[in-house]
């Protein structure tokens, strides 16, 4: 993984010193909160309902065991003993004291981490496939390109004050696991007819108030021009993106207003003067960066069936089926550690769990970890022969729930329990649904289904692309929930369709139950929920959900704060 050079160390050191001075001036009331706001946001610090929240950057979701131990240290020393992994592959700490934030950033710098550009109207964390470098269907490892984009975009003087925040995702495999279609810029690796490597460029995707799937503006971009072409896109957006209305300031609105053809024309015109500039990537530069992502020292091993020696162990078989993914190197596998145990807020991990997972990375892999945008963790290089031993260990620490890709593998934002932007709470809804459908046999029978929950229209829970999406809305000062179905991420991305009027919090488990009843009744053999929903449309689901009054049940976990 990437290691800081002398310039990285110096930049981060100077930023911390600058920020420490700003905090001291704020505490002394030499800066008003209004003056301090843009300064703290530049360093990932938000004011939420109860305390400050600090968001730390995890570039393209890749962590060393040492860095994970630092997260545990921060959780233990500066927070309340846990952290929250996000859909941007970052981590958030929700109970931070302002005066301690410079010390947190200093501690982070000691393990080559920071919180720069995790907020504000700039290019945010570059996200990618959590199985990058090990996926069996990978064309090329996207991480060197993600790192090049990160270095180029960090402190870029031209793009530090964009009309609105900007998100880039890059995928290097046949299957899109980076959700590129719902990003401001989505990049996926492709070959041209000559077999050369390049990128398909998609622009203008996003969720929020106006959910839109990105449009392809270039089918093949030679890899050498990754930065120059992205810069051309950014320049068009920076010049013409709206600054008079933050709700219409994202690039998706500009692409829609201009039309894809005109937007593409302007980008191509801007690119003429950039394509042979100093930002053109060279073989030498990519080799320099790629050297940080060389494959580890894999052993020569045969592929084995880990379940063969444990044929009577159904629990282990379920975990293998749901939580273990194929690896490009024979004899190895990638293991997903579920942060979705019943009774635990999705994406949360305790300091003890973080230390434990860091230890696992050292003992079972090559000292690296991954954060997924589904809010789970990955050990990417586990020997198949050690999977049973690993399963027993993670099971004892609450990280072995065999539900990856199933109903209770819920993507969920912190919602109204923490976030000052939220219209409604998300975590109690996730808890109630998880408790209602905690039967793993039932979940495995239902099959793959993505349930995503957002506490407000900003869509941090990615509800628009959930097989079932739940959005918290305000209704006369009360918390209600709007439901959509048929959304999807990946190669066949789709925006879900709202089924009808919103529901109370107490009704939500029954609503999900009724949606599943229609699915079970109408599905073809081996058909996923999303496919059934897209085939049938909203009508039969809506009819069944609203046919009779919905029972009101007890809502568990109503206060996570």
C-alpha positions as a Python dict, from the first residue, in 0.01 Angstrom:
ca = {
    (1, 'X'): (0, 0, 0),
    (2, 'X'): (104, 359, -51),
    (3, 'X'): (362, 507, 189),
    (4, 'X'): (404, 878, 257),
    (5, 'X'): (708, 1045, 108),
    (6, 'X'): (882, 1354, 252),
    (7, 'X'): (635, 1588, 81),
    (8, 'X'): (333, 1405, 222),
    (9, 'X'): (476, 1422, 572),
    (10, 'X'): (555, 1792, 540),
    (11, 'X'): (214, 1885, 396),
    (12, 'X'): (24, 1700, 669),
    (13, 'X'): (250, 1840, 943),
    (14, 'X'): (195, 2197, 824),
    (15, 'X'): (-180, 2147, 790),
    (16, 'X'): (-203, 2020, 1151),
    (17, 'X'): (-6, 2319, 1279),
    (18, 'X'): (-233, 2555, 1086),
    (19, 'X'): (-544, 2383, 1217),
    (20, 'X'): (-416, 2376, 1578),
    (21, 'X'): (-383, 2754, 1563),
    (22, 'X'): (-733, 2787, 1421),
    (23, 'X'): (-880, 2575, 1702),
    (24, 'X'): (-700, 2777, 1966),
    (25, 'X'): (-837, 3099, 1816),
    (26, 'X'): (-1188, 2954, 1806),
    (27, 'X'): (-1173, 2846, 2172),
    (28, 'X'): (-1049, 3196, 2261),
    (29, 'X'): (-1343, 3345, 2065),
    (30, 'X'): (-1103, 3516, 1826),
    (31, 'X'): (-1290, 3332, 1552),
    (32, 'X'): (-1667, 3316, 1536),
    (33, 'X'): (-1837, 2984, 1460),
    (34, 'X'): (-1924, 3122, 1117),
    (35, 'X'): (-1557, 3204, 1050),
    (36, 'X'): (-1443, 2870, 1190),
    (37, 'X'): (-1693, 2664, 987),
    (38, 'X'): (-1501, 2646, 655),
    (39, 'X'): (-1174, 2592, 843),
    (40, 'X'): (-1298, 2291, 1040),
    (41, 'X'): (-1471, 2142, 737),
    (42, 'X'): (-1140, 2146, 552),
    (43, 'X'): (-1022, 1907, 822),
    (44, 'X'): (-1324, 1676, 830),
    (45, 'X'): (-1486, 1820, 1142),
    (46, 'X'): (-1866, 1852, 1152),
    (47, 'X'): (-2095, 1982, 1423),
    (48, 'X'): (-2370, 1726, 1482),
    (49, 'X'): (-2660, 1704, 1726),
    (50, 'X'): (-2465, 1620, 2040),
    (51, 'X'): (-2098, 1676, 1965),
    (52, 'X'): (-1845, 1725, 1689),
    (53, 'X'): (-1800, 1440, 1441),
    (54, 'X'): (-1459, 1383, 1284),
    (55, 'X'): (-1439, 1197, 951),
    (56, 'X'): (-1104, 1036, 870),
    (57, 'X'): (-990, 949, 519),
    (58, 'X'): (-931, 588, 417),
    (59, 'X'): (-805, 621, 59),
    (60, 'X'): (-985, 371, -168),
    (61, 'X'): (-1077, 175, 145),
    (62, 'X'): (-727, 34, 210),
    (63, 'X'): (-582, 14, 562),
    (64, 'X'): (-277, -134, 728),
    (65, 'X'): (-310, -318, 1058),
    (66, 'X'): (-113, -35, 1220),
    (67, 'X'): (-366, 220, 1094),
    (68, 'X'): (-659, 13, 1221),
    (69, 'X'): (-495, 2, 1563),
    (70, 'X'): (-476, 381, 1551),
    (71, 'X'): (-852, 391, 1490),
    (72, 'X'): (-895, 177, 1799),
    (73, 'X'): (-672, 414, 1993),
    (74, 'X'): (-875, 717, 1882),
    (75, 'X'): (-1202, 543, 1968),
    (76, 'X'): (-1073, 458, 2312),
    (77, 'X'): (-896, 782, 2401),
    (78, 'X'): (-1102, 1051, 2229),
    (79, 'X'): (-1446, 900, 2163),
    (80, 'X'): (-1682, 656, 2336),
    (81, 'X'): (-1507, 336, 2239),
    (82, 'X'): (-1628, 283, 1885),
    (83, 'X'): (-1620, 421, 1530),
    (84, 'X'): (-1855, 413, 1232),
    (85, 'X'): (-1741, 294, 888),
    (86, 'X'): (-1917, 480, 608),
    (87, 'X'): (-2039, 427, 253),
    (88, 'X'): (-1740, 635, 136),
    (89, 'X'): (-1501, 372, 282),
    (90, 'X'): (-1403, 620, 556),
    (91, 'X'): (-1450, 613, 932),
    (92, 'X'): (-1633, 864, 1153),
    (93, 'X'): (-1605, 934, 1525),
    (94, 'X'): (-1921, 1087, 1666),
    (95, 'X'): (-1829, 1215, 2014),
    (96, 'X'): (-1527, 1440, 1964),
    (97, 'X'): (-1424, 1738, 2178),
    (98, 'X'): (-1305, 2032, 1972),
    (99, 'X'): (-993, 2103, 2176),
    (100, 'X'): (-869, 1746, 2123),
    (101, 'X'): (-901, 1739, 1744),
    (102, 'X'): (-547, 1869, 1669),
    (103, 'X'): (-407, 1589, 1886),
    (104, 'X'): (-616, 1334, 1701),
    (105, 'X'): (-479, 1459, 1368),
    (106, 'X'): (-125, 1444, 1510),
    (107, 'X'): (-180, 1084, 1619),
    (108, 'X'): (-319, 1003, 1274),
    (109, 'X'): (-17, 1155, 1100),
    (110, 'X'): (209, 913, 1288),
    (111, 'X'): (52, 630, 1086),
    (112, 'X'): (32, 824, 758),
    (113, 'X'): (-335, 920, 776),
    (114, 'X'): (-535, 1244, 785),
    (115, 'X'): (-882, 1398, 754),
    (116, 'X'): (-806, 1633, 464),
    (117, 'X'): (-1084, 1676, 206),
    (118, 'X'): (-1325, 1445, 386),
    (119, 'X'): (-1563, 1741, 379),
    (120, 'X'): (-1615, 2065, 192),
    (121, 'X'): (-1672, 2152, -173),
    (122, 'X'): (-1372, 1965, -305),
    (123, 'X'): (-1278, 1627, -449),
    (124, 'X'): (-1351, 1379, -172),
    (125, 'X'): (-1205, 1035, -98),
    (126, 'X'): (-1145, 836, -418),
    (127, 'X'): (-1334, 508, -373),
    (128, 'X'): (-1281, 173, -540),
    (129, 'X'): (-1352, -199, -532),
    (130, 'X'): (-1287, -349, -188),
    (131, 'X'): (-1142, -655, -363),
    (132, 'X'): (-903, -456, -580),
    (133, 'X'): (-585, -649, -650),
    (134, 'X'): (-732, -987, -552),
    (135, 'X'): (-1065, -1016, -737),
    (136, 'X'): (-1093, -1315, -969),
    (137, 'X'): (-1263, -1103, -1238),
    (138, 'X'): (-1018, -813, -1225),
    (139, 'X'): (-887, -665, -1551),
    (140, 'X'): (-621, -452, -1380),
    (141, 'X'): (-564, -335, -1025),
    (142, 'X'): (-729, 11, -1002),
    (143, 'X'): (-549, 115, -684),
    (144, 'X'): (-244, 275, -852),
    (145, 'X'): (-480, 491, -1058),
    (146, 'X'): (-686, 572, -749),
    (147, 'X'): (-366, 679, -573),
    (148, 'X'): (-261, 896, -867),
    (149, 'X'): (-604, 1063, -858),
    (150, 'X'): (-571, 1112, -482),
    (151, 'X'): (-231, 1276, -508),
    (152, 'X'): (-344, 1497, -797),
    (153, 'X'): (-667, 1609, -628),
    (154, 'X'): (-535, 1674, -276),
    (155, 'X'): (-488, 2048, -225),
    (156, 'X'): (-541, 2108, -597),
    (157, 'X'): (-565, 2489, -593),
    (158, 'X'): (-812, 2507, -882),
    (159, 'X'): (-1059, 2261, -732),
    (160, 'X'): (-1053, 2337, -360),
    (161, 'X'): (-1368, 2553, -379),
    (162, 'X'): (-1598, 2377, -624),
    (163, 'X'): (-1970, 2454, -657),
    (164, 'X'): (-2035, 2145, -444),
    (165, 'X'): (-1867, 1831, -312),
    (166, 'X'): (-1729, 1596, -577),
    (167, 'X'): (-1699, 1217, -567),
    (168, 'X'): (-1495, 989, -793),
    (169, 'X'): (-1507, 608, -805),
    (170, 'X'): (-1288, 373, -1007),
    (171, 'X'): (-1346, 8, -1093),
    (172, 'X'): (-1091, -233, -1237),
    (173, 'X'): (-1298, -551, -1270),
    (174, 'X'): (-1564, -699, -1498),
    (175, 'X'): (-1823, -658, -1222),
    (176, 'X'): (-1867, -304, -1092),
    (177, 'X'): (-1827, -316, -715),
    (178, 'X'): (-1753, 55, -682),
    (179, 'X'): (-2102, 187, -772),
    (180, 'X'): (-1952, 406, -1043),
    (181, 'X'): (-2292, 494, -1196),
    (182, 'X'): (-2393, 704, -895),
    (183, 'X'): (-2076, 912, -873),
    (184, 'X'): (-1990, 1252, -1014),
    (185, 'X'): (-1722, 1075, -1216),
    (186, 'X'): (-1722, 697, -1256),
    (187, 'X'): (-1428, 525, -1421),
    (188, 'X'): (-1411, 162, -1524),
    (189, 'X'): (-1118, -16, -1688),
    (190, 'X'): (-1171, -141, -2043),
    (191, 'X'): (-968, -270, -2338),
    (192, 'X'): (-994, -124, -2686),
    (193, 'X'): (-985, -331, -3004),
    (194, 'X'): (-606, -326, -3000),
    (195, 'X'): (-603, -470, -2648),
    (196, 'X'): (-478, -147, -2493),
    (197, 'X'): (-585, -46, -2141),
    (198, 'X'): (-801, 258, -2087),
    (199, 'X'): (-1111, 383, -1909),
    (200, 'X'): (-1477, 423, -1986),
    (201, 'X'): (-1569, 763, -1841),
    (202, 'X'): (-1911, 827, -1688),
    (203, 'X'): (-2014, 1168, -1553),
    (204, 'X'): (-2312, 1315, -1372),
    (205, 'X'): (-2428, 1035, -1146),
    (206, 'X'): (-2551, 1094, -795),
    (207, 'X'): (-2827, 1047, -545),
    (208, 'X'): (-2972, 1305, -307),
    (209, 'X'): (-3266, 1523, -411),
    (210, 'X'): (-3222, 1441, -779),
    (211, 'X'): (-3109, 1081, -823),
    (212, 'X'): (-2949, 1033, -1165),
    (213, 'X'): (-2738, 759, -1320),
    (214, 'X'): (-2416, 880, -1478),
    (215, 'X'): (-2388, 916, -1856),
    (216, 'X'): (-2102, 777, -2063),
    (217, 'X'): (-1908, 1065, -2218),
    (218, 'X'): (-1614, 859, -2344),
    (219, 'X'): (-1611, 488, -2426),
    (220, 'X'): (-1234, 464, -2425),
    (221, 'X'): (-983, 700, -2267),
    (222, 'X'): (-615, 595, -2290),
    (223, 'X'): (-481, 549, -1938),
    (224, 'X'): (-212, 812, -2000),
    (225, 'X'): (-484, 1079, -2010),
    (226, 'X'): (-667, 986, -1690),
    (227, 'X'): (-567, 1307, -1511),
    (228, 'X'): (-591, 1537, -1810),
    (229, 'X'): (-942, 1425, -1898),
    (230, 'X'): (-1066, 1435, -1540),
    (231, 'X'): (-919, 1785, -1518),
    (232, 'X'): (-1112, 1886, -1830),
    (233, 'X'): (-1435, 1760, -1671),
    (234, 'X'): (-1355, 1946, -1349),
    (235, 'X'): (-1282, 2271, -1532),
    (236, 'X'): (-1614, 2267, -1716),
    (237, 'X'): (-1797, 2195, -1390),
    (238, 'X'): (-1601, 2451, -1191),
    (239, 'X'): (-1677, 2722, -1444),
    (240, 'X'): (-2042, 2648, -1520),
    (241, 'X'): (-2173, 2458, -1215),
    (242, 'X'): (-2431, 2657, -1020),
    (243, 'X'): (-2325, 2841, -708),
    (244, 'X'): (-2653, 3020, -640),
    (245, 'X'): (-2838, 2712, -512),
    (246, 'X'): (-2658, 2430, -330),
    (247, 'X'): (-2939, 2189, -413),
    (248, 'X'): (-2868, 2240, -783),
    (249, 'X'): (-2492, 2268, -762),
    (250, 'X'): (-2382, 1909, -829),
    (251, 'X'): (-2237, 1822, -1169),
    (252, 'X'): (-2536, 1599, -1247),
    (253, 'X'): (-2754, 1913, -1269),
    (254, 'X'): (-2510, 2076, -1510),
    (255, 'X'): (-2497, 1765, -1732),
    (256, 'X'): (-2876, 1747, -1733),
    (257, 'X'): (-2913, 2120, -1811),
    (258, 'X'): (-2661, 2119, -2096),
    (259, 'X'): (-2744, 1774, -2226),
    (260, 'X'): (-2489, 1494, -2247),
    (261, 'X'): (-2377, 1580, -2601),
    (262, 'X'): (-2313, 1947, -2527),
    (263, 'X'): (-2144, 1871, -2195),
    (264, 'X'): (-1919, 1618, -2371),
    (265, 'X'): (-1838, 1870, -2644),
    (266, 'X'): (-1728, 2125, -2386),
    (267, 'X'): (-1513, 1871, -2204),
    (268, 'X'): (-1347, 1757, -2526),
    (269, 'X'): (-1282, 2120, -2622),
    (270, 'X'): (-1126, 2190, -2282),
    (271, 'X'): (-920, 1872, -2314),
    (272, 'X'): (-749, 1986, -2635),
    (273, 'X'): (-514, 2213, -2440),
    (274, 'X'): (-464, 1963, -2157),
    (275, 'X'): (-410, 1625, -2322),
    (276, 'X'): (-38, 1672, -2381),
    (277, 'X'): (33, 1877, -2068),
    (278, 'X'): (256, 1787, -1775),
    (279, 'X'): (-38, 1600, -1620),
    (280, 'X'): (-15, 1331, -1890),
    (281, 'X'): (78, 1008, -1716),
    (282, 'X'): (394, 826, -1818),
    (283, 'X'): (494, 464, -1794),
    (284, 'X'): (760, 566, -1541),
    (285, 'X'): (514, 751, -1318),
    (286, 'X'): (265, 467, -1315),
    (287, 'X'): (542, 220, -1245),
    (288, 'X'): (652, 434, -949),
    (289, 'X'): (304, 432, -798),
    (290, 'X'): (224, 71, -891),
    (291, 'X'): (534, -38, -699),
    (292, 'X'): (342, 32, -378),
    (293, 'X'): (73, -218, -480),
    (294, 'X'): (279, -518, -583),
    (295, 'X'): (128, -858, -495),
    (296, 'X'): (246, -992, -159),
    (297, 'X'): (453, -1308, -122),
    (298, 'X'): (182, -1563, -199),
    (299, 'X'): (267, -1928, -147),
    (300, 'X'): (209, -2187, -418),
    (301, 'X'): (-103, -2363, -293),
    (302, 'X'): (-372, -2587, -438),
    (303, 'X'): (-735, -2482, -440),
    (304, 'X'): (-927, -2675, -175),
    (305, 'X'): (-1285, -2695, -56),
    (306, 'X'): (-1272, -2552, 299),
    (307, 'X'): (-1608, -2710, 383),
    (308, 'X'): (-1498, -3065, 295),
    (309, 'X'): (-1354, -3135, 639),
    (310, 'X'): (-1657, -2984, 813),
    (311, 'X'): (-1951, -3116, 612),
    (312, 'X'): (-2182, -3129, 915),
    (313, 'X'): (-2117, -2770, 1015),
    (314, 'X'): (-2404, -2576, 858),
    (315, 'X'): (-2305, -2247, 1023),
    (316, 'X'): (-1958, -2261, 869),
    (317, 'X'): (-2105, -2355, 531),
    (318, 'X'): (-2337, -2054, 545),
    (319, 'X'): (-2044, -1825, 626),
    (320, 'X'): (-1840, -1967, 338),
    (321, 'X'): (-2132, -1914, 102),
    (322, 'X'): (-2206, -1554, 199),
    (323, 'X'): (-1887, -1406, 346),
    (324, 'X'): (-1604, -1569, 152),
    (325, 'X'): (-1523, -1446, -198),
    (326, 'X'): (-1304, -1598, -475),
    (327, 'X'): (-942, -1491, -508),
    (328, 'X'): (-732, -1465, -822),
    (329, 'X'): (-449, -1665, -661),
    (330, 'X'): (-507, -2041, -611),
    (331, 'X'): (-534, -2149, -248),
    (332, 'X'): (-645, -1809, -120),
    (333, 'X'): (-979, -1638, -52),
    (334, 'X'): (-1111, -1300, 60),
    (335, 'X'): (-1314, -1304, 382),
    (336, 'X'): (-1572, -1036, 460),
    (337, 'X'): (-1618, -953, 828),
    (338, 'X'): (-1978, -849, 886),
    (339, 'X'): (-2042, -532, 1086),
    (340, 'X'): (-2414, -612, 1074),
    (341, 'X'): (-2476, -827, 1381),
    (342, 'X'): (-2828, -802, 1522),
    (343, 'X'): (-2843, -533, 1789),
    (344, 'X'): (-2545, -337, 1655),
    (345, 'X'): (-2579, -23, 1438),
    (346, 'X'): (-2468, -108, 1082),
    (347, 'X'): (-2106, -12, 1020),
    (348, 'X'): (-2011, 33, 1384),
    (349, 'X'): (-1704, -136, 1532),
    (350, 'X'): (-1574, -116, 1888),
    (351, 'X'): (-1215, -33, 1976),
    (352, 'X'): (-1171, -394, 2089),
    (353, 'X'): (-1301, -523, 1754),
    (354, 'X'): (-1069, -290, 1565),
    (355, 'X'): (-767, -412, 1760),
    (356, 'X'): (-880, -770, 1707),
    (357, 'X'): (-924, -724, 1331),
    (358, 'X'): (-580, -559, 1308),
    (359, 'X'): (-436, -864, 1481),
    (360, 'X'): (-619, -1093, 1236),
    (361, 'X'): (-470, -899, 944),
    (362, 'X'): (-122, -964, 1078),
    (363, 'X'): (-182, -1332, 1148),
    (364, 'X'): (-399, -1438, 855),
    (365, 'X'): (-307, -1199, 573),
    (366, 'X'): (-24, -961, 489),
    (367, 'X'): (-113, -689, 738),
    (368, 'X'): (-378, -518, 523),
    (369, 'X'): (-751, -458, 558),
    (370, 'X'): (-1025, -322, 335),
    (371, 'X'): (-1334, -113, 413),
    (372, 'X'): (-1632, -177, 185),
    (373, 'X'): (-1886, 85, 79),
    (374, 'X'): (-2145, -157, 220),
    (375, 'X'): (-1991, -80, 562),
    (376, 'X'): (-1813, -409, 627),
    (377, 'X'): (-1445, -508, 652),
    (378, 'X'): (-1239, -744, 436),
    (379, 'X'): (-937, -966, 495),
    (380, 'X'): (-829, -999, 134),
    (381, 'X'): (-561, -1270, 139),
    (382, 'X'): (-660, -1562, 362),
    (383, 'X'): (-536, -1913, 290),
    (384, 'X'): (-830, -2141, 218),
    (385, 'X'): (-685, -2393, 464),
    (386, 'X'): (-717, -2137, 747),
    (387, 'X'): (-1077, -2027, 685),
    (388, 'X'): (-1230, -2258, 947),
    (389, 'X'): (-987, -2136, 1211),
    (390, 'X'): (-1053, -1775, 1110),
    (391, 'X'): (-1430, -1828, 1124),
    (392, 'X'): (-1411, -1958, 1480),
    (393, 'X'): (-1213, -1652, 1587),
    (394, 'X'): (-1432, -1391, 1421),
    (395, 'X'): (-1748, -1565, 1542),
    (396, 'X'): (-1632, -1518, 1900),
    (397, 'X'): (-1599, -1144, 1840),
    (398, 'X'): (-1937, -1087, 1672),
    (399, 'X'): (-1798, -1045, 1320),
    (400, 'X'): (-1910, -1368, 1153),
    (401, 'X'): (-2279, -1307, 1080),
    (402, 'X'): (-2330, -1492, 746),
    (403, 'X'): (-2545, -1221, 593),
    (404, 'X'): (-2331, -1047, 331),
    (405, 'X'): (-2564, -944, 50),
    (406, 'X'): (-2871, -1059, 242),
    (407, 'X'): (-3160, -872, 403),
    (408, 'X'): (-2987, -776, 729),
    (409, 'X'): (-2666, -662, 560),
    (410, 'X'): (-2825, -318, 584),
    (411, 'X'): (-2653, -5, 457),
    (412, 'X'): (-2747, 274, 694),
    (413, 'X'): (-2640, 630, 772),
    (414, 'X'): (-2622, 750, 1137),
    (415, 'X'): (-2947, 941, 1082),
    (416, 'X'): (-3124, 1161, 1334),
    (417, 'X'): (-2955, 1004, 1635),
    (418, 'X'): (-2644, 1198, 1537),
    (419, 'X'): (-2671, 1397, 1216),
    (420, 'X'): (-2815, 1750, 1233),
    (421, 'X'): (-2922, 1728, 867),
    (422, 'X'): (-3141, 1421, 914),
    (423, 'X'): (-3520, 1436, 903),
    (424, 'X'): (-3559, 1106, 1083),
    (425, 'X'): (-3369, 838, 1269),
    (426, 'X'): (-3219, 553, 1067),
    (427, 'X'): (-3063, 328, 1328),
    (428, 'X'): (-3383, 227, 1511),
    (429, 'X'): (-3542, 133, 1179),
    (430, 'X'): (-3241, -84, 1090),
    (431, 'X'): (-3254, -243, 1437),
    (432, 'X'): (-3626, -320, 1417),
    (433, 'X'): (-3597, -475, 1070),
    (434, 'X'): (-3291, -679, 1170),
    (435, 'X'): (-3469, -810, 1479),
    (436, 'X'): (-3783, -895, 1281),
    (437, 'X'): (-3590, -1095, 1018),
    (438, 'X'): (-3310, -1237, 1230),
    (439, 'X'): (-3375, -1594, 1112),
    (440, 'X'): (-3077, -1681, 894),
    (441, 'X'): (-3255, -1972, 724),
    (442, 'X'): (-3524, -1728, 613),
    (443, 'X'): (-3265, -1479, 489),
    (444, 'X'): (-3081, -1743, 288),
    (445, 'X'): (-3410, -1857, 135),
    (446, 'X'): (-3502, -1498, 40),
    (447, 'X'): (-3162, -1462, -125),
    (448, 'X'): (-2974, -1152, -231),
    (449, 'X'): (-3141, -827, -140),
    (450, 'X'): (-3000, -486, -58),
    (451, 'X'): (-3184, -284, 205),
    (452, 'X'): (-3055, 73, 229),
    (453, 'X'): (-3170, 338, 477),
    (454, 'X'): (-3108, 715, 469),
    (455, 'X'): (-3221, 959, 735),
    (456, 'X'): (-3260, 1244, 486),
    (457, 'X'): (-3260, 1330, 119),
    (458, 'X'): (-2880, 1361, 110),
    (459, 'X'): (-2885, 981, 68),
    (460, 'X'): (-2575, 889, 268),
    (461, 'X'): (-2737, 546, 308),
    (462, 'X'): (-2766, 507, -73),
    (463, 'X'): (-3138, 433, -47),
    (464, 'X'): (-3198, 515, -415),
    (465, 'X'): (-2999, 209, -527),
    (466, 'X'): (-3129, -34, -268),
    (467, 'X'): (-3343, -329, -373),
    (468, 'X'): (-3554, -177, -100),
    (469, 'X'): (-3476, 184, -14),
    (470, 'X'): (-3598, 364, 296),
    (471, 'X'): (-3584, 744, 323),
    (472, 'X'): (-3660, 938, 640),
    (473, 'X'): (-3891, 1235, 577),
    (474, 'X'): (-4043, 1507, 793),
    (475, 'X'): (-4423, 1508, 804),
    (476, 'X'): (-4574, 1785, 1015),
    (477, 'X'): (-4284, 1764, 1258),
    (478, 'X'): (-4298, 1383, 1285),
    (479, 'X'): (-4060, 1120, 1153),
    (480, 'X'): (-4196, 916, 860),
    (481, 'X'): (-4040, 686, 604),
    (482, 'X'): (-4077, 669, 228),
    (483, 'X'): (-4013, 332, 61),
    (484, 'X'): (-3880, 258, -288),
    (485, 'X'): (-3809, -72, -463),
    (486, 'X'): (-3610, -190, -763),
    (487, 'X'): (-3292, 10, -714),
    (488, 'X'): (-2956, -147, -790),
    (489, 'X'): (-2586, -68, -800),
    (490, 'X'): (-2325, -239, -1013),
    (491, 'X'): (-2329, -322, -1383),
    (492, 'X'): (-2707, -290, -1405),
    (493, 'X'): (-2751, 17, -1188),
    (494, 'X'): (-3103, 149, -1141),
    (495, 'X'): (-3284, 410, -933),
    (496, 'X'): (-3564, 267, -719),
    (497, 'X'): (-3928, 373, -759),
    (498, 'X'): (-4136, 501, -467),
    (499, 'X'): (-4427, 269, -386),
    (500, 'X'): (-4659, 530, -231),
    (501, 'X'): (-4728, 741, 82),
    (502, 'X'): (-4484, 725, 371),
    (503, 'X'): (-4508, 510, 685),
    (504, 'X'): (-4451, 561, 1056),
    (505, 'X'): (-4141, 416, 1217),
    (506, 'X'): (-4343, 147, 1396),
    (507, 'X'): (-4494, 28, 1067),
    (508, 'X'): (-4167, -28, 886),
    (509, 'X'): (-4094, -394, 979),
    (510, 'X'): (-4443, -492, 863),
    (511, 'X'): (-4397, -295, 540),
    (512, 'X'): (-4080, -491, 464),
    (513, 'X'): (-4260, -814, 547),
    (514, 'X'): (-4540, -737, 301),
    (515, 'X'): (-4294, -649, 25),
    (516, 'X'): (-4123, -984, 80),
    (517, 'X'): (-4458, -1167, 71),
    (518, 'X'): (-4519, -1035, -281),
    (519, 'X'): (-4168, -1130, -385),
    (520, 'X'): (-4200, -1487, -255),
    (521, 'X'): (-4538, -1525, -422),
    (522, 'X'): (-4435, -1384, -761),
    (523, 'X'): (-4068, -1470, -806),
    (524, 'X'): (-3936, -1706, -1068),
    (525, 'X'): (-3693, -1974, -959),
    (526, 'X'): (-3360, -1822, -846),
    (527, 'X'): (-3489, -1472, -925),
    (528, 'X'): (-3357, -1199, -696),
    (529, 'X'): (-3587, -947, -530),
    (530, 'X'): (-3458, -662, -746),
    (531, 'X'): (-3525, -859, -1065),
    (532, 'X'): (-3878, -944, -955),
    (533, 'X'): (-3944, -581, -859),
    (534, 'X'): (-3813, -450, -1191),
    (535, 'X'): (-4006, -715, -1389),
    (536, 'X'): (-4340, -654, -1214),
    (537, 'X'): (-4311, -284, -1141),
    (538, 'X'): (-4443, -109, -832),
    (539, 'X'): (-4815, -193, -871),
    (540, 'X'): (-4844, -542, -712),
    (541, 'X'): (-4617, -445, -424),
    (542, 'X'): (-4809, -125, -362),
    (543, 'X'): (-5144, -303, -373),
    (544, 'X'): (-5040, -559, -114),
    (545, 'X'): (-4863, -316, 119),
    (546, 'X'): (-5156, -74, 137),
    (547, 'X'): (-5436, -332, 114),
    (548, 'X'): (-5510, -343, 488),
    (549, 'X'): (-5404, -130, 785),
    (550, 'X'): (-5045, -200, 887),
    (551, 'X'): (-4985, -334, 1234),
    (552, 'X'): (-4782, -111, 1461),
    (553, 'X'): (-4510, -297, 1642),
    (554, 'X'): (-4255, -205, 1906),
    (555, 'X'): (-3953, -26, 1763),
    (556, 'X'): (-3632, -150, 1920),
    (557, 'X'): (-3324, 59, 1980),
    (558, 'X'): (-3503, 391, 1959),
    (559, 'X'): (-3214, 592, 2098),
    (560, 'X'): (-2859, 516, 1990),
    (561, 'X'): (-2726, 850, 2105),
}
